[in-house]
Amino acid sequence: MEPEPLTWRASLRREIRCRAGAPEQLTLDLARLSVREVNQLLHDADGGDFVVKNPRGLHAIAGGLDGDFNVTIDGHVGYYCAGMNKQALPSPSTAMPARGWPKT
């Protein structure tokens, strides 16, 4: 019996484990993944460089991480973004780019 082909989520989990400590960024897209899945993928990694795309104002993204992470969230987020991270240090890279309020 042949093993079942990997789903893209399982493939992404495997890629995160293989890339731990790799210099390239890995993109996690909240248009395809749930917040729970993104957070679980981040928690499964020991660290790394990640970009979270399409946050769409969702809450509790990238919270409770314990490792050497650099997580860039590309877009607006809700409450508890990147909170309660054990090794978090304040840095200029945590600031959101100035985009201004949308014109109405």
Beta strands, then each sheet from edge to edge (+ up, - down):
strand 1: 26-29
strand 2: 47-53
strand 3: 68-74
sheet 1: 1+ 2+ 3+
end
